[in-house]
Structure formats: structure tokens, C-alpha cells
Amino acid sequence: MDYAIELQGITKTFGSVVANNNINLNLKVGERLAVVGMNGSGKTTFIKLLCRLYDPTEGEITMNDFNIRKYDYRQYLDIFSVVFQDYHLLAMPLGNNVASAASWDAEKAERLLEEVGFGERYAEMAKKLETPLYKNFDEDGVNISGGEAQKIALARALYKDAPFIILDEPTAALDPIAEAEIYARFDEIVGDKTAIYISHRLSSCRFCDKIAVFHEGEIVQVGTHEELLQDENGKYYELWNAQAQYYTA
């Protein structure tokens, strides 16, 4: 089944604080959307509204023309695979962490770990998917870096194989080379899923179909990387040039 989602006039307030204001956006099947903006601009609130972790104060979110609140909550969540910034891995075998289950498809898990750039470290693990993470409950457990944990979290999101994949700052703990490798293979890794990518690193935007620029809780621009750079008075142009020392246009 194909899923199309539309946000119409979405506002979310927390007391007197307006986190999102009059958000209008549609997500097409198979589309790559980048959501960018400064910290505190409303990006994560937008994602939590989309995932029904928050209800909007005003406006409506529809999926295939029906309000998302009409769908069974658990069934609705099943169409999303999300990596939030505050993800957690468990002191359990690597396979459990990738599959988020007591058992796993070894071939699938190993393929995804390779795709997200964890292959080299995985090759060093004698127990492979049975390798315990951390030493909380097993002296033979392995400690992993923040970047390695982020790769495992990415593999876990892909393992779920949901039609929507949402990545909230998925490469924040990766070094520039590992980040570039993930970006270069992003289309291949995500496949035919609808992908939403939240970041303040604008290098992530260049291969997305559409970019939504958030500022002070509002979407102030929508377009491709090339289109948005043409508006020298726009917020995206400002953000891009602020990061110009790291990226080339």
C-alpha cells in the first residue's frame, strides 16, 4: 500500500510557546525530504507531530485523505521507522539491537550493517551478531563509539523495513569521511521508502528531492538545494554560507 501524508495549517503550542506555526506540507510516496534549520527552529516538533507523539493544537494531518487520528495508533506507528537524536542501544547482543527482537534474520542484519558502514568493525567481532554490546551484563561485551552506535541505530531503522524512514540528525556522531559515505549511498540504502531527513548540516540536502527550511517554528522556504541557493535573501542561503567553510556548493 502506498502512503501519502499532508499537513494542513498545523500549529503546535506548549503553553505560550509556539513550537510550530501554520505548517503546510505534503509528503509524496518515495520522496526524499530534508528538514533543516537552526536548533530550536521546530524541526523535531514537526517530526513528533507526524509520528503522533504530539497532537496538533490547530490544523489537520491526513494520510491518504483521512485524519491520522482515525487510524489505529499502533498500526499507524508501524509505517514509520525513526532514529531520534536520543536513541538508545541495549546491553544485549548486536543482533537483538539491529532487529529490536529476540531473534533476527542474520543475512539481512549483516547486509544492513555493511550498508551503513559498520562492516569493518563487524569483521573484528568474533561472535558476530551474538556479540554482546557493552559490559553491563557480560565481561566479553564490546564497547562501541558514538559513531558506531549511530550506525547500528541506522541499521535498526532500516531493518524494520517501514515505508517511511525518519532520520533525526543520523550522522551527528560520525566523522566527516563516514558521513560522506552515508550520504553518497543514501538513495541506495533507503530504496523506495519515503525518507525524511532532519539536519542542520546542509550537506545532507543536496541529494534530497525537496528541502523544507524551518525558522522560528515556521516553514519559510521549500525547494531543491539549487532552487533555494538562488534566493540570496533566503534563510537557506544564509545557513549554507555560514557553513561554506565545510562544504562546496
Secondary structure by P-SEA (a helix, b strand, c coil): cbbbbbbcbbbbbccccccccccccccccbbbbbbbbcccccaaaaaaaaaccccccbbbbbcccccccccccccccccccccccccccccccaaaaaacccccaaaaaaaaaaaacaaaaaaaccccccccccccccccbbbbcaaaaaaaaaaaaaaacccbbbbccccccccaaaaaaaaaaccccccccbbbbbcccccccccccbbbbbccccccccccaaaaaaccccaaaaaaaaacccccc
